Amino acid sequence: MSSSVIDFIATEARFGAQNYAPIGVVLSRGEGVWVWDTDGNRYLDCLSAYSAVSQGHCHPKILAAMVEQAHRLTLTSRAFHNDQLALFYEEIAALTGSHKVLPMNSGAEAVESAIKSVRKWGYEVKGVPDGQAEIIVCANNFHGRTLGIVGFSTDPETHGHFGPFAPGFRIIPFGDAAALEQAITPNTVAFLVEPIQGEAGVVIPPAGYFTKVRELCTANNVMLVLDEIQTGLGRTGKLLAEQHEGIEADVTLLGKALSGGFYPVSAVLSNNDVLGTLRPGQHGSTFGGNPLACAVARAAMRVLVEEGMIENAARQGARFLEGLKDIRANTIREVRGRGLMLAVELHPEAGRARRYCEALQGKGILAKDTHEQTIRIAPPLVITSDQVDWALERLATTLTQDFS
């Protein structure tokens, strides 16, 4: 590690809050699936900023749209109309089949907005007594870091010493439709769930789970809210992960790849009356729906479709998953994934996944550990077959490495 890298890391540690534990690399440039550190070393990015750069680093068409719009108009607030918001609404609605759109900035803001909206719908449309609305969520969920969200997390690291928290949430096991059925009451307004639990280690529910979930929510007049902030926009080999079971959510949350990594953009999409309950002054965001964000998001969605990134995610994801399953290593407990959202879970006796990620860094791959034993693998959707094979060779070498 060069002295300049050490200086960057030391300066971060001196001035920054210690709320992250990054791998010891300082990145300075990116293009496509590749990133370079300050010493000029090249790495295959197998995290994609938690799927935010699905279109690849510094995609030229998204960059061009951002620069062009930045020269024209960046921010007006929603006190006035702008000439990009209506086009963004029209295009994202056409792409996803949504009826209403609420633009926000971060994924967590989209989640918070959805919580507010489904509660309001519950009181004003469903007829739930005021202050009694319940939202069902899943154990091991990850929906963001705000105070409202961490209050219904089951991860002690996420919610420890941050309370008191708001009531109104019921926690059930993920992938258990019977548990959902038992948890629903007349006061249940929504079921908030990830199609695949990303931060929990790419946990995929049993086949048929979401078909049954959709049936239960419809039968009980409960809004199905799918947090597709990580899974959406092609990551799993479909535009939306819900399409793997042919269902349609009542509310869909998008973020991360919605801007291709250029700018914080998120959206709450509704196929029912949930967003119709909002009136002027009841919810908003100074930056949400600003012209720069809308122009960037429009370009990000356009290249995703025009350049076949969703189809490529399905093809390369299948190739990557098969290659990972072919690795014969005593360290591996399980390999799982859908599209280019993949994970390798290690046996506890193999040691922490962090050391394998650090070893991969030395071989030119950047991946990230989660929950001690799992390595997450999520490269940009523009990855090629040759790049997948290149990564698999290095992963095989690392996962069979003796760290004793």
C-alpha positions as CSV (number, residue, x, y, z in Angstrom):
1,M,0.0,0.0,0.0
2,S,1.5,3.3,-1.1
3,S,2.1,6.3,1.2
4,S,-0.6,8.2,-0.7
5,V,-3.2,5.5,-0.1
6,I,-2.2,5.4,3.6
7,D,-2.6,9.2,3.7
8,F,-6.1,9.1,2.2
9,I,-7.3,6.4,4.6
10,A,-5.7,8.1,7.6
11,T,-7.3,11.4,6.7
12,E,-10.7,9.7,6.5
13,A,-10.2,8.1,9.8
14,R,-9.1,11.4,11.4
15,F,-12.1,13.5,10.2
16,G,-14.8,11.1,9.3
17,A,-17.4,9.3,11.4
18,Q,-16.5,5.7,11.7
19,N,-19.8,4.3,10.3
20,Y,-18.1,2.2,7.5
21,A,-15.3,-0.3,7.4
22,P,-14.2,-0.2,3.8
23,I,-11.8,-2.5,2.0
24,G,-8.3,-0.9,2.0
25,V,-8.4,0.6,-1.5
26,V,-8.7,4.2,-2.6
27,L,-10.5,4.4,-6.0
28,S,-10.0,7.3,-8.3
29,R,-11.5,6.3,-11.7
30,G,-14.0,4.0,-13.3
31,E,-15.2,2.9,-16.7
32,G,-17.6,0.1,-17.5
33,V,-17.0,-2.8,-15.1
34,W,-13.5,-1.6,-14.1
35,V,-12.3,0.8,-11.4
36,W,-8.7,2.0,-10.8
37,D,-7.1,3.0,-7.5
38,T,-4.8,6.0,-6.9
39,D,-1.8,3.8,-7.7
40,G,-3.1,2.8,-11.1
41,N,-4.2,-0.8,-10.2
42,R,-7.3,-2.0,-12.0
43,Y,-10.1,-4.0,-10.4
44,L,-13.3,-5.7,-11.6
45,D,-16.0,-4.1,-9.6
46,C,-18.2,-6.9,-8.3
47,L,-20.3,-4.7,-6.0
48,S,-21.5,-1.9,-8.4
49,A,-22.0,0.4,-5.4
50,Y,-24.7,-2.0,-4.1
51,S,-26.3,-2.1,-7.7
52,A,-26.3,1.7,-8.1
53,V,-23.9,1.5,-11.1
54,S,-25.7,-1.3,-12.9
55,Q,-25.2,0.5,-16.2
56,G,-21.4,0.6,-15.6
57,H,-19.2,3.3,-14.3
58,C,-19.4,6.7,-16.1
59,H,-21.7,5.5,-18.9
60,P,-21.0,8.1,-21.6
61,K,-24.7,8.6,-22.6
62,I,-25.8,9.2,-19.0
63,L,-22.8,11.5,-18.5
64,A,-23.7,13.4,-21.6
65,A,-27.3,13.8,-20.4
66,M,-26.1,15.0,-17.0
67,V,-23.7,17.6,-18.5
68,E,-26.2,18.9,-21.0
69,Q,-28.9,19.4,-18.3
70,A,-26.4,20.9,-15.9
71,H,-25.7,23.6,-18.4
72,R,-29.4,24.3,-18.7
73,L,-31.1,24.0,-15.4
74,T,-30.4,22.0,-12.3
75,L,-32.9,22.8,-9.6
76,T,-36.2,24.7,-9.3
77,S,-37.8,23.0,-6.3
78,R,-41.3,21.7,-6.8
79,A,-42.7,25.2,-6.3
80,F,-42.5,25.4,-10.1
81,H,-42.8,23.0,-13.0
82,N,-39.8,22.0,-15.0
83,D,-39.5,20.5,-18.5
84,Q,-37.9,17.2,-17.4
85,L,-40.3,16.0,-14.7
86,A,-43.3,15.3,-16.9
87,L,-41.1,13.4,-19.3
88,F,-39.6,11.4,-16.5
89,Y,-43.0,10.5,-15.2
90,E,-44.2,9.5,-18.7
91,E,-41.2,7.3,-19.4
92,I,-40.9,5.5,-16.1
93,A,-44.6,4.8,-16.1
94,A,-44.4,3.4,-19.6
95,L,-41.4,1.2,-18.7
96,T,-42.9,-0.2,-15.4
97,G,-46.6,0.0,-16.1
98,S,-47.2,2.4,-13.1
99,H,-50.0,4.9,-12.8
100,K,-48.6,7.3,-10.3
101,V,-45.0,8.4,-9.5
102,L,-43.5,10.1,-6.5
103,P,-39.9,11.2,-7.1
104,M,-37.5,11.3,-4.2
105,N,-33.7,11.2,-3.8
106,S,-32.4,8.3,-1.7
107,G,-33.8,4.8,-1.4
108,A,-34.5,5.3,2.3
109,E,-36.6,8.4,1.4
110,A,-38.6,6.3,-1.0
111,V,-39.2,3.7,1.7
112,E,-40.2,6.4,4.2
113,S,-42.5,8.0,1.6
114,A,-44.2,4.6,1.0
115,I,-44.8,4.1,4.7
116,K,-46.4,7.5,5.0
117,S,-48.5,6.9,1.9
118,V,-49.8,3.5,2.8
119,R,-50.7,4.6,6.3
120,K,-52.6,7.6,4.8
121,W,-54.4,5.3,2.4
122,G,-55.3,2.9,5.3
123,Y,-57.0,5.7,7.2
124,E,-58.7,7.5,4.4
125,V,-59.6,4.7,2.1
126,K,-59.5,1.3,3.9
127,G,-61.0,2.8,7.1
128,V,-58.4,1.8,9.7
129,P,-59.0,3.7,13.0
130,D,-56.7,6.7,13.3
131,G,-53.3,5.8,14.8
132,Q,-53.8,2.0,14.5
133,A,-52.3,1.2,11.0
134,E,-50.0,-1.8,10.9
135,I,-47.3,-2.6,8.4
136,I,-45.9,-6.1,8.2
137,V,-42.2,-6.5,7.4
138,C,-39.7,-9.4,7.4
139,A,-36.9,-10.5,9.7
140,N,-33.5,-9.7,8.4
141,N,-34.8,-7.0,6.2
142,F,-32.8,-4.0,5.0
143,H,-34.8,-1.0,3.8
144,G,-32.4,1.9,4.8
145,R,-30.8,3.7,7.7
146,T,-33.3,6.3,8.8
147,L,-34.8,6.3,12.3
148,G,-38.2,5.2,11.1
149,I,-36.7,2.2,9.1
150,V,-34.2,0.9,11.6
151,G,-37.0,0.7,14.2
152,F,-38.3,-2.4,12.4
153,S,-34.9,-3.9,11.6
154,T,-33.9,-7.2,13.4
155,D,-30.2,-6.4,13.1
156,P,-28.9,-5.2,16.5
157,E,-26.1,-3.3,14.8
158,T,-28.6,-1.3,12.9
159,H,-31.0,-0.3,15.7
160,G,-29.0,-0.6,18.9
161,H,-29.1,2.6,21.0
162,F,-31.0,4.5,18.4
163,G,-34.5,4.2,20.0
164,P,-37.2,4.9,21.0
165,F,-38.8,3.8,17.8
166,A,-42.2,4.4,16.2
167,P,-44.8,1.6,16.7
168,G,-46.9,0.1,14.0
169,F,-44.8,-2.7,12.5
170,R,-45.1,-6.5,12.8
171,I,-42.1,-8.7,11.9
172,I,-42.5,-12.1,10.3
173,P,-40.0,-14.6,8.8
174,F,-39.1,-14.0,5.2
175,G,-40.4,-16.5,2.7
176,D,-43.1,-17.9,4.9
177,A,-46.6,-17.2,3.4
178,A,-48.4,-18.9,6.3
179,A,-46.7,-16.4,8.7
180,L,-48.0,-13.5,6.6
181,E,-51.5,-14.9,6.6
182,Q,-51.5,-15.2,10.4
183,A,-50.1,-11.7,10.9
184,I,-52.7,-9.9,8.9
185,T,-55.3,-8.1,10.9
186,P,-58.1,-5.6,9.9
187,N,-55.6,-2.8,10.7
188,T,-53.0,-4.1,8.3
189,V,-52.4,-1.6,5.6
190,A,-49.3,-3.0,3.8
191,F,-46.7,-5.7,3.5
192,L,-43.3,-4.2,2.9
193,V,-40.8,-6.7,1.6
194,E,-37.7,-7.2,-0.6
195,P,-38.2,-9.6,-3.5
196,I,-34.7,-10.9,-2.6
197,Q,-33.0,-9.9,0.6
198,G,-29.8,-8.3,-0.5
199,E,-28.1,-7.1,2.6
200,A,-29.1,-10.3,4.4
201,G,-26.9,-12.2,1.9
202,V,-28.9,-12.6,-1.3
203,V,-31.6,-14.7,0.3
204,I,-34.1,-15.9,-2.3
205,P,-37.6,-17.0,-1.2
206,P,-39.1,-20.4,-2.1
207,A,-40.7,-20.7,-5.5
208,G,-44.4,-19.6,-5.4
209,Y,-43.9,-17.5,-2.3
210,F,-44.8,-14.2,-4.0
211,T,-47.7,-15.7,-5.9
212,K,-49.2,-16.6,-2.5
213,V,-48.3,-13.2,-1.0
214,R,-50.0,-11.5,-3.9
215,E,-53.2,-13.6,-3.3
216,L,-53.2,-12.9,0.4
217,C,-52.7,-9.1,0.0
218,T,-55.5,-8.9,-2.6
219,A,-57.9,-11.0,-0.5
220,N,-57.3,-8.8,2.6
221,N,-57.1,-5.4,1.0
222,V,-53.5,-5.0,2.0
223,M,-51.0,-3.1,-0.2
224,L,-48.1,-5.1,-1.4
225,V,-45.0,-2.8,-1.3
226,L,-42.0,-4.3,-3.0
227,D,-38.6,-2.7,-2.2
228,E,-36.9,-3.1,-5.6
229,I,-34.2,-0.5,-4.8
230,Q,-31.5,-3.2,-5.2
231,T,-33.3,-5.8,-7.3
232,G,-35.0,-3.5,-9.7
233,L,-34.0,-2.2,-13.1
234,G,-32.5,-5.4,-14.5
235,R,-30.3,-6.7,-11.6
236,T,-32.0,-10.1,-11.4
237,G,-32.3,-10.6,-15.2
238,K,-35.8,-9.0,-15.4
239,L,-36.8,-5.4,-15.4
240,L,-38.3,-6.0,-11.9
241,A,-37.8,-9.0,-9.7
242,E,-41.6,-9.4,-9.3
243,Q,-41.7,-10.6,-12.9
244,H,-40.0,-13.9,-12.0
245,E,-43.4,-14.9,-10.5
246,G,-45.6,-12.9,-12.8
247,I,-47.1,-10.7,-10.1
248,E,-47.6,-7.0,-9.8
249,A,-47.0,-5.0,-6.7
250,D,-49.3,-2.2,-5.5
251,V,-46.4,0.0,-4.7
252,T,-42.8,-0.4,-6.1
253,L,-39.8,1.3,-4.8
254,L,-36.9,2.1,-7.1
255,G,-33.5,3.8,-6.5
256,K,-29.8,3.1,-7.0
257,A,-29.6,2.1,-10.7
258,L,-32.3,4.7,-11.5
259,S,-29.5,7.2,-12.0
260,G,-26.8,4.8,-13.1
261,G,-24.6,6.0,-10.2
262,F,-24.5,9.6,-11.2
263,Y,-26.9,11.2,-8.8
264,P,-29.3,10.2,-6.0
265,V,-32.6,9.5,-7.6
266,S,-35.4,7.3,-6.2
267,A,-39.1,6.8,-6.9
268,V,-42.3,5.5,-5.4
269,L,-44.4,3.9,-8.1
270,S,-48.1,3.1,-7.5
271,N,-50.6,1.1,-9.5
272,N,-53.5,2.0,-7.3
273,D,-54.9,4.9,-5.2
274,V,-52.1,5.0,-2.6
275,L,-50.3,8.0,-4.0
276,G,-53.7,9.6,-4.8
277,T,-54.3,10.3,-1.2
278,L,-51.4,12.9,-1.0
279,R,-52.4,16.6,-1.3
280,P,-50.2,19.7,-1.7
281,G,-48.2,20.4,1.4
282,Q,-48.5,16.9,2.9
283,H,-45.3,15.5,1.6
284,G,-42.4,16.7,-0.5
285,S,-38.6,17.1,-1.1
286,T,-36.7,20.2,-2.3
287,F,-34.5,18.0,-4.6
288,G,-37.0,15.3,-5.4
289,G,-38.0,15.5,-9.1
290,N,-35.4,18.2,-9.9
291,P,-34.6,18.6,-13.6
292,L,-31.0,17.3,-13.3
293,A,-32.2,14.2,-11.5
294,C,-35.0,13.6,-14.1
295,A,-32.7,14.0,-17.1
296,V,-30.1,11.6,-15.6
297,A,-32.8,9.0,-14.7
298,R,-34.3,9.2,-18.2
299,A,-30.9,8.5,-19.8
300,A,-30.2,5.7,-17.2
301,M,-33.5,3.9,-18.1
302,R,-33.0,4.5,-21.8
303,V,-29.5,2.8,-22.0
304,L,-30.7,0.0,-19.8
305,V,-33.3,-1.0,-22.4
306,E,-31.6,0.1,-25.6
307,E,-28.3,-1.6,-24.9
308,G,-29.9,-4.9,-23.8
309,M,-28.5,-4.8,-20.2
310,I,-31.4,-6.6,-18.7
311,E,-31.1,-9.6,-21.1
312,N,-27.3,-9.5,-20.6
313,A,-27.8,-9.7,-16.8
314,A,-29.9,-12.9,-17.3
315,R,-27.3,-14.5,-19.6
316,Q,-24.2,-13.6,-17.7
317,G,-25.9,-14.2,-14.3
318,A,-26.6,-17.8,-15.3
319,R,-23.0,-18.2,-16.5
320,F,-21.6,-16.7,-13.3
321,L,-23.9,-18.8,-11.1
322,E,-23.1,-22.0,-12.9
323,G,-19.4,-21.2,-12.6
324,L,-19.6,-20.5,-8.9
325,K,-21.4,-23.8,-8.3
326,D,-18.6,-25.6,-10.2
327,I,-16.0,-24.4,-7.8
328,R,-15.0,-27.3,-5.6
329,A,-13.9,-25.8,-2.3
330,N,-14.4,-27.0,1.2
331,T,-14.9,-23.4,2.3
332,I,-18.2,-23.0,0.4
333,R,-21.5,-23.7,2.2
334,E,-23.9,-22.5,-0.5
335,V,-24.0,-20.5,-3.7
336,R,-27.1,-18.7,-4.6
337,G,-28.3,-15.9,-6.9
338,R,-30.6,-14.6,-9.6
339,G,-29.3,-12.7,-12.5
340,L,-26.3,-10.7,-11.5
341,M,-27.3,-10.7,-7.8
342,L,-25.1,-13.5,-6.4
343,A,-23.7,-14.7,-3.2
344,V,-21.2,-17.2,-1.9
345,E,-21.9,-18.2,1.7
346,L,-18.9,-19.8,3.5
347,H,-18.8,-22.4,6.2
348,P,-18.2,-20.8,9.7
349,E,-14.9,-22.8,10.0
350,A,-13.6,-21.1,6.8
351,G,-13.3,-17.9,8.7
352,R,-14.8,-14.5,8.0
353,A,-15.7,-13.6,4.5
354,R,-13.8,-10.3,4.9
355,R,-10.4,-11.9,4.5
356,Y,-11.5,-13.6,1.3
357,C,-12.6,-10.2,-0.1
358,E,-9.2,-8.7,0.9
359,A,-7.5,-11.6,-0.9
360,L,-9.7,-11.0,-4.0
361,Q,-8.6,-7.4,-4.0
362,G,-5.0,-8.6,-4.4
363,K,-6.2,-10.6,-7.5
364,G,-8.0,-7.6,-9.1
365,I,-11.5,-8.1,-7.9
366,L,-13.5,-5.9,-5.5
367,A,-16.3,-7.7,-3.7
368,K,-17.9,-7.1,-0.3
369,D,-18.7,-9.3,2.7
370,T,-22.0,-9.2,4.5
371,H,-23.1,-10.9,7.8
372,E,-19.6,-12.4,8.5
373,Q,-19.8,-15.4,6.2
374,T,-21.2,-14.2,2.9
375,I,-19.4,-12.7,-0.2
376,R,-21.8,-10.6,-2.3
377,I,-21.1,-10.5,-6.1
378,A,-23.0,-8.0,-8.2
379,P,-21.0,-6.6,-11.1
380,P,-22.4,-4.0,-13.6
381,L,-24.9,-5.4,-16.0
382,V,-22.6,-4.7,-18.9
383,I,-20.1,-7.5,-17.9
384,T,-19.1,-9.8,-20.7
385,S,-18.6,-13.6,-20.8
386,D,-14.9,-13.2,-20.9
387,Q,-15.0,-11.0,-17.9
388,V,-17.2,-13.4,-16.0
389,D,-14.7,-16.2,-16.8
390,W,-11.8,-14.0,-15.7
391,A,-13.5,-13.4,-12.4
392,L,-14.4,-17.0,-11.9
393,E,-10.8,-18.1,-12.2
394,R,-9.7,-15.7,-9.5
395,L,-12.7,-16.5,-7.3
396,A,-11.9,-20.2,-7.6
397,T,-8.2,-19.6,-6.6
398,T,-9.2,-17.5,-3.6
399,L,-12.0,-19.8,-2.3
400,T,-9.6,-22.8,-2.3
401,Q,-6.8,-20.8,-0.7
402,D,-5.5,-22.0,2.6
403,F,-5.5,-19.1,5.1
404,S,-4.3,-21.2,8.1
